[in-house]
Amino acid sequence: MKKIFYPHDCKIVLPVVVLLLIITAGCGSRDTRLSGTTMMKSLISKDVISAGVFLTSKDSEDRLTQKDNVFFNDSPRLTENFSHIIVDYNKCFQVIEGIGGALTDASAETFYKMHEEIQDDIITAYFDPQQGIGYSLCRTHINSCDFSSESYAYDEVPGDTALANFNISHDRQYRIPFIKRAVEKAGGELKLFASPWSPPAWMKTNNNMLQGGSLRQEYRKTWADYYIRFFEEYKKEGISFWGLTVQNEPLAVQTWESCIYSAEDELIFVRDYLGPRLQASAFADLKLMIWDHNRDILFHRANTILSDSVAAEYVWGTAFHWYMGDHFDNVKLVHDAFPDKGLLFSEGCGYPFSRENVKDWHWGEKYAEAMIRDFNNFTSGWTDWNILLDETGGPNHVDNFCLAPVICDTRDQKVHYMNSYYYIGHFSKFIRPGARRIACSSTCDDLLASAFINPDNSVSVVVFNKTENPYDFNLWIDNKAAASRSPSHSIITFIIP
């Protein structure tokens, strides 16, 4: 496997940008329902000497490459002649639950078609926090999804309201062992959440898991029980979950598994069926998320459900995707309207699949921009779609072939890491669960940035440049400056220990 880090010399180019990091004592407690952490200690107990630098850039071989540290020297105060990125860890916001991707049937099947040593490399690359990029939050599916080799449900016996025929034997072949490998490599600290694409056909108005349709009212209770059985059966396999979403993309009629819920339908199901059933079960601590669709109608769905005081008691937060416009302002609007609820990006990928698209640099930049803007608008967790796919962009039983950060050619056993793998890694490796986003203000339109303080009090600052222009800049801390640079089409993570 290609090593993640490459030592490389750093050169200075123009124009100039200044990164100003204001470090003061401690983060006050805020948004405690998402926290579970105490007030952070002061980062600075003595003079800052250096900061670690990790770089990925288009016009070089740098891919999450560890560069020479930047060193700090006394420097005059800043002026308006320079651009600044101002970071203050005394101003804390949401707690980060984790960053990762989806463990689908397609990813699992592809994984087990590769030789054992390649399997080890892939699992290490994704889930090892030291040698890899340390994924800490992953999604999987209840029943089949489009990224399965066939359509299936765990109980396909019509009218079986007692779920006497519920069986997850399908998942034991590939997906359950795959998830276990990931959890083990993550040191047992991998948060998982599950999403259904469709109830069994016999529970739906169109008698089909595909092509939309809706949940029949008479099966609302049975469908709520179905989630519990899923978690029970997976627990028997040694797999525990952190959360769940109600329904993947509830407004999309797709050629693959799909099920339509209006806002009112989802409200009723959460308030009167799924919410109470979860609370009465052994899985009452699972984080229940609504919507799980695009940012465009995010506020309307959240407003409908979270404005109902009974339903809101069962809901941890709102999940969303990126397939219909950017609409980052809608993410913040939901936070502003419901500041006691969480936000989580639950799916996004590049499409359609082609060998040319696999090489296209803009995919990594799409991820970086979305992650920075989502985090800066109070998102608490971020999950990509399939973590790996085969040489066709599948398997996918309806030919909805897509991109993934890792593409495995099962014919010749070659593995290709798209630049999106490295771009995501600039966040997932250095922003750990329990971190808090801290104030980060950019005065340069060409540089996007976000900053976080980790549970060990290290600070991670991500600086992203998607332009053709390289930038010189100084990293500023307490009137000390360290010279650095932002190459064109690059992303940098600074680590302040």
N, C-alpha and C positions, 0 to 999 in steps of 0.2 A: 504494500500500500504506500502511496505517496505520502511522505511526511508532511505534517501540517505546518511546521515552522521552518523558515529558511533564514539564516543570518544574511544580512545584506547591508551595504553601505548606504548612508543617507546623504542626499545632496539637497542644496537649498535653491529654490526657484522663486520667481515673482508671480503675482503680486503678494502683498503682505497682509496677513490676518493675525490678530492677537487673541489667544484664548486666556481669559481671565477667570481664575478659580478662587473664589472667596471662601475660605475655610474658617468657620466659627465654631463655637462650642455647642455640640449636641443638637439632635433633632427632637423637637417637641412631639408629644403624642398627638396623633391626628388620624382620622379614618381607622379607629381602633377595631372596627368590626372586620376589617381586612388584614389586621396586623398580626396579633399574637406575639408581637415583639415589644421589648421595652425600649425606653429612650436610648438612642445611640450615644456612645462616648465621644468625646472630642477626638477628631482625627489627628490633630497636630499637638504633639507633646514636646517636640523639638524641631529644629530647622529641617525643612524638606530638602533632601539632597538630589533625588532623581525620581523619574517616573518611567515605568515600563511602556513600551510602544509596540503595537501589533498592527500590521498593515496588509491590506489586499488592494492591488491596483491593476488596472487593465493592461497598461503598457509595460509590464514587467513580469517577472516570475513570482512576485510576492503573492502568496496565498496564505492569509493568517500568519504571516511571517513575523517572528520576533525580531525587531530591529534593535539597534543600539539604544540603550536608555538615553533619555534626555536629562541633562543636568541643569540645575538652577543656579543662577547668579543674581546678585543684587542688580536691580534695574530701576530706572526712573519711573515715575508714575505714568500711566497710560494717557494718551491724548485722543482726540477725535479723528486724528489722521489715520488711525488704525481701526480695523474691524475687530470686534470682540465676541467671544462666547463666555458668558458670565455664569459661573456655577456657584451656588451657595448651599452647602449641605445642611445648614440650619433650617432651611425651608423644605420640609418633607411632605410628600404626597402619598400615593397609593403604595401598598405592599405588593411586590411581584410574586405571583404564585409559581411561575415557571415558564419555560420556553421549550418548544419541541415540535413534534409532528405526529402523523397518524400511522398507527400500526394496523394496516388493513389486510384483508385476505390476499390482495395482489402483492403487497410488500412481502408478506410471509411466504407465499408460494415462490416468488422470485428468489428470495433469500435462500430457500432450501434447494434451489436448482444450482446454486453456486457451490464450488468446492469448499471444504470445511475451513481451510486456512483463509479463504476470502470471506467467509461468513464471520470469522473472528475479527478480521480487519474492519468490516462494515460495522459490527456491533461496537467495537472499540472506537471507531471514528465518530459515531453518533453519541454514545452513552458514557464513555469514560471521561470524567471531568478533567483529568490531567492530560492524557494522550489524545483525547478527542475533543468534541465541542460540548459535552456535558448536557445533553438533553435531559430535562427534568419534568416535563409535562407532556403527556401524549394522549391522543384520542383513539378510540376504536369504535366498532359499530355493533349494534344489536340486530341480529338477522343479517342477511346479505345486503350489499350495496352494489353500485355499478362496478366498483373495483373488487369484484369477486368473479370467479370463473363461471359461476352459475347462480341462479336465484334460488334462495332457500329460506325457510323459517325454522325455528326450533320446535314448533308444534303446528303441523299441517293437517291435523284432524279436525274437520269442520265441527263446530259446536262444542269443542272440548273446553268448556268454561272452567273446569277444574284443573286444566293444564296437566292432565294425567300423562300425556304423551310428550311433555316438554323434554327436549334432549339436545345437548350441545356437542354431540359426538363429532359433528362436522368441524368444529373449531379445534378439536384435539389433534387433528392431523398436522396443521401448520400454524395457525394463529396463536393458540395457547402456548406452545413451546417457544414461539418467536417472542411473545410478550415476556415470558419468563426469562429468556436470554437477556432482553433489554433491561428488565428490572434488576437482574443480578449484576450486570455490568455497571448499572447506575448506583450500585451499592445499596440496593433495596429502597432507594429514596426517589422512585419515579412515581409521580402523581398520574393517575389515569382517569379519564372520563369517557363515557359511552354515549353514543347517539344512535337512535333507530332511523332508518330510511323508510321503513314501512312496517306496519303490522302484518301478520299473516293474511293471505288473500281472503280467507273466510270471515275476517273481522271487518272487511271494507265494503263500501258501497258499490265498487266496480268489480268485486270478486277477483282482484288481480293485485299483486304486489307492485306491478309496474303501472305507468300511465296515470299517476295521480290517484283519484278516488279519495274518499274520506273514511274516517273511522265511524262505523255504525254506532249509534247511541247505545244500543243494547249491549255492546261489548266494551264500553268505557271502563267498567270495573275490571273486566278480565284483562284488558290491555294494561291497566295499572298494575295488576298482579304479575303480569308478564315481565315487567322491569325487575320486580323483586326476585322472581325466579332466576332471571339472568344473573343478578348479583350473587344470589345464593349458590348457583352452580359454579360460577367462577371462583367464589370463595373456597369451594371444595377443592378446586384446582390449585389453591394457594395464591390466588390473584385478588387483590383488594383494590377498590376504586376510591377516588377523591370526589367525583361528581358525575353528572349526566345532563344532557339536554333533552328537551321534550320531543323534538322532531327536527331532523335535518331538513332545511329549506322548505318550510311549511306552505309556501305560496307557489312552488314550482311543480307544474305537471311535466314530468320527465319521461323519457322512454325507458328509464331504469326505475328502480324502487323509489317510490315517492308517495306522499300522503298529504292532502291539503287540510290545513286548519286555518280558518279565519281567526282574527284576533279574539273574537268572542268565543269561538270553539276552544282555542287554547286556554283562555281564561277559565272556562267551565271545567275543562279537563284537569287543569292544575289545581284549581280551588276545591273542586268537589270529589276528585278521584285520586290523581297521582300524588298531590301534596299530602292529603291525609293518609294515604296508604304508605308512603315513605315514612311519615312521622310515627306510624304505628309499628314499623318494622325495625329490624336490627340495623337498618341503613339510614337512620334518621339524620346522621351527620353528613350525608352526601350533599354536595353543593348542586342544587337544582337550577338550571339555566333555561331561559325561554328564548324564543326567536330562532337563533341559529341559522340566520339567513343574511342578506346583504345590508350594508350600512344605509341604503337609501330610505327604507321604511322602518329603520331601527327605532326611531323615536315613537312613531305611532304604535308599534307593537308593545314596546316597553310601557308607554303611557297607559295603554288600555289595561294591561295586566297589573302593573305595579300601583296603579291608582285604586285598585280594589284592595282594601286593607286586609281582607282574609287571604286572598291569593298571595299578596306580597309577603305574608309571613312565611310562606313555604319557599320563596324564591331567593336564591343567593344573588343572582344577577342575570345579565343579558349577554348572549353569545352572538357573534356576527361574522360574516364573510366579506369578500372584496369584489365579487363578480359584477356588480352593477354600479359603476362610478366609484369615486373616492369618498366623498361625503364625510370627511374626517370631522367636520363640525358637528355632525349628528351624534358622534360618539361623545363629545364633550357635553352636548345638550342633554343626553340621557344622564350623564354624571351630575350635571348641575340640577336637573329636575329630581333625581333620586340619589343623592350623595351617599346614602347608606347602603347602596347596592353595588355589586361588582360588575365589571365589564371584561369580556374575554374574546379575543379573536380566535375563532375555532376552525377556520378553513380558508385556504387560498392556494392556488397553484397556477402555473403557466400552461397555456394550451393554444392551439392543438400541438400534438407531438410531431416533431420532425427532427432529422439529424441536424438540420441547419439551426432550428430553434434551440437545440441542446447547447450549441456553441455561442448563442447570442448573449452578449454581456449585459444587456439591459434587464435580464431577469433578476440578477442579484440586486441591481439598483432598485427594482420595483419592491423587492422585499425590504431593503433597508429603509426606503422612504416610508413604506407602510408601517414598519415597526416603530420608527422614530415618531411618526405622527400619531399613531395609535397610543403608544406609551405616553406621549406628551399630552394626550387627551384622556388620561386616567384609565387606560386599559391595564388590567392586572396580570394577564397571561396571554401568550401568543403561540398558536400551533399551526404549523404548515400542514398541507395535505399529505399524501403518501410519502413516506421517507425514502422509499426506493421503488423503482419499476423496472421492467425488462426492456429489451431492445425495440419493442413496439410501442412503449408507453403504456403498457398493460401489465398483466392480463385485465381485461374489462369485457364483461359479457354482452355489452351493447356497443362495443367499439368506440367508446368515449375516451380515446387515448390522450393522455396528458403528460406533462413533464414532472419530474421529481428531482430533488437535488442530487440524488445518486441514481445513475442509470447502469444497470447490469446487463451485459450481453451474455445471455445464458448459453449461446452457441460456442463462443470462443473464450468464455470466462473472463472477459475484460470488464473493468469497472471504470466508469467515467464520473468524476465529481464535477457537477456544474458549479459555476461561480456562486450560485445561490447557497450552496452548502457553506462556503466560506463567509459570505455576507451574513447569513443567519448566525454562524459561529461567533461573529464579532459581538453578538448579544448573548447567546446562550452560554458560552464558555465563561464569560466575565460578569454576567448579571445573574446571581444565584437566587434560588428561592428564599424568600424572606427579605430580599433587598427592598429598599424604598427608593422610589424616584425622588430626585432632589431638583431644586430650581436650576434651570439651564436656559439662558436667554442668549440667542444669537442675534448679532447686529449685521451679519453678512447674509444676504439673500442666497448666495451660492453654497453656503454650508449649512446643513441641517445637523442638529446635535441634540443629544439627550444624556442625562447623567443620573447615576444611581449610587447609593451607599449600601454596601453588602453587610450581612450580619457580622463579618469579621472586621468591619469598619474600613475596609478598602473602598476606594472610590473608583468607579468605572465611568469614563466619559467617551461616548461614541461620536465621532465627527465624520460626516458623510458628504462627499463632493461628487455630484453626478455631471459636472460640466467638463468642457474641454480645457478649462483653465487650471493650471497648478497654482497653489497658494503657499507662500512662506507665512509662517505665523510663529508667535511666541506663546508658550504655555505659561500663564502667569499665576503665581500663588504668593500672596502676601508680599507684594512688591519684589518678587523674585521672578525671573524669566528664564525659560529654557527654549532654545531655538528648535523648531521642528518644521515639518512641511506637510502639505496635502497635495499629492499628485492628482492630475486629472483622472476622473472616473475611479475614485478610490474611497476606501473606508478605513478609518483608524480607530482603534480602541486604546485609550490611555489608562494605565493602572497606577493609581496613587496608593501605595501600601499603608 
